[in-house]
C-alpha cells in the first residue's frame, strides 16, 4: 500500500466520504493552521510558525490526491463542521 492510499483509508469511508472522526481531526488541524485566514499582525517568528502549520495541513490534504471536485466537497464538509 502506498502512502496516498493509506491517507485515504485513514480519513475516508468506503464510499469516499470523510468519516466523522476525520472531519473533526481535519477541522482541528485547519483551525490550528488558520487555513483561509490572514495573519497580518504576527511578528516574524509567529508568522513562520503559522506558515509551518499551514504547510503541514496542506501536505496532509495533498496526500488524499483528490480531484478538484472532491476538494470542493471536502471544503463544504469542513465548513459545515465549522458552522455546527
ChimeraX attribute file (.defattr): number of C-alpha atoms within 10 A of each C-alpha:
attribute: neighborCount
match mode: 1-to-1
recipient: residues
	/A:1	5
	/A:2	6
	/A:3	10
	/A:4	14
	/A:5	12
	/A:6	12
	/A:7	16
	/A:8	19
	/A:9	15
	/A:10	14
	/A:11	19
	/A:12	17
	/A:13	13
	/A:14	9
	/A:15	7
	/A:16	11
	/A:17	16
	/A:18	21
	/A:19	16
	/A:20	12
	/A:21	12
	/A:22	16
	/A:23	19
	/A:24	14
	/A:25	13
	/A:26	19
	/A:27	20
	/A:28	15
	/A:29	18
	/A:30	19
	/A:31	16
	/A:32	13
	/A:33	20
	/A:34	16
	/A:35	17
	/A:36	9
	/A:37	9
	/A:38	8
	/A:39	12
	/A:40	7
	/A:41	8
	/A:42	11
	/A:43	9
	/A:44	9
	/A:45	9
	/A:46	12
	/A:47	14
	/A:48	12
	/A:49	11
	/A:50	18
	/A:51	16
	/A:52	13
	/A:53	19
	/A:54	20
	/A:55	13
	/A:56	15
	/A:57	20
	/A:58	15
	/A:59	11
	/A:60	15
	/A:61	18
	/A:62	13
	/A:63	14
	/A:64	20
	/A:65	14
	/A:66	14
	/A:67	9
	/A:68	9
	/A:69	9
	/A:70	14
	/A:71	15
	/A:72	12
	/A:73	15
	/A:74	18
	/A:75	13
	/A:76	12
	/A:77	15
	/A:78	19
	/A:79	12
	/A:80	12
	/A:81	14
	/A:82	12
	/A:83	6
	/A:84	5
